[in-house]
Each structure stands twice: as C-alpha cells, then as structure tokens.
C-alpha cells in the first residue's frame, strides 16, 4: 500500500497518528509538496480523483481518500489497538464525538488557518473575515469539548480513540497562527496536554512558523 501524504496539513496527520498508534510500518509513504502543486498533477488526479491528500492506494489499485475513511480501512486490516469502538454502543459514541470534534473544532480552526496564514495565500484567495468568523466558531466548539471533558478523561469515554485524534489535529494546526486554548477551558487544556504527550503525537506534527 501507498499513502500519499503531505507533512504540513492536519488531515494527513490524522492518518499518520492513527498508524503510529497501531504500529503500522508497512505502508509506503509518498510525500507530495502542496506548495509546488504536486496534488494537482494529472497522474495524482487520475489516482485520487480530487486534488486532496491524504490518499491510500491499495495493493489492488483501489484508491481511498478522506482521512477517516482511510483510518476505517486500516482499522479493519490492523484491528489492534481498537480505535473506533469495540461494541455497537461504544462505536456510536466514538462516531458522535469524532463528528462533533470535526465539525465544531477541526473544520473551523483549519479554515481559520487557511485564510490567515500568509504562507497559504499561494493555495487560495484568503478572506480575513472568513478567518475571523471561523475563529469564533472554533472557540464555541472548544467550549463544547471542554464541557464533555469535565466528566470524561477522553472525548468518547475512558479510553483514547479516533474521536480524540480528529479534533486535536485541527487544534494543533491552529498553533501555526498562534492560536491557544483559553485558560478558562481547564479540562480541554488537560486533555490537550495528554494528547501532546502521546508518543504518536510526533507523527508528522506540523512545522511551526
């Protein structure tokens, strides 16, 4: 298998982190330089269908895109440690908090960075008002996670799952524009520190500016 990757973006980092937690080391990593437009190369588009990363090319030639879809496939191939839920109930709770973390935190904070980090202006037309609106939305989402974490060690319960990886990668990406967790969110800060301390957290941590 081949994983088409880029070191800066948060969505590919989800997959790298997931693989690191499972000890998956038999997937070839193909690094694309987004700043050079390698994700728009016709050969890559023929494989992935969209100019997006990550993409996982299976041994039979099938290409899977979307970070969570890739992680689901890898979970089926490398089931331990389980990161998507062991029972129907737990799987539903993991899915719920993963989606909440993505929609309420990762998506707005990643959009904030895309529209405010000067280096990314080469990739799209930046709109400062969009960055500010998503910053406010991301802060609201962080408050939701903080309330959840007041009564739970991890987002989906008492063990680490992909529900923790998804929002944290977006949150950590926001540090590229000096965004920090407000002090009035102590449970979120506790969780973020625990996430940063995991050995797999170093799997493709974005470069600081």
Secondary structure as UniProt FT lines:
FT   STRAND          2..5
FT   HELIX           10..22
FT   STRAND          28..31
FT   HELIX           34..36
FT   HELIX           38..40
FT   HELIX           42..48
FT   STRAND          55..57
FT   TURN            59..60
FT   STRAND          63..65
FT   HELIX           67..77
FT   HELIX           88..101
FT   HELIX           102..106
FT   HELIX           107..114
FT   TURN            115..116
FT   HELIX           118..122
FT   HELIX           128..149
FT   TURN            155..156
FT   HELIX           162..173
FT   HELIX           174..177
FT   TURN            183..184
FT   HELIX           186..197
FT   HELIX           199..202
FT   TURN            203..204
//
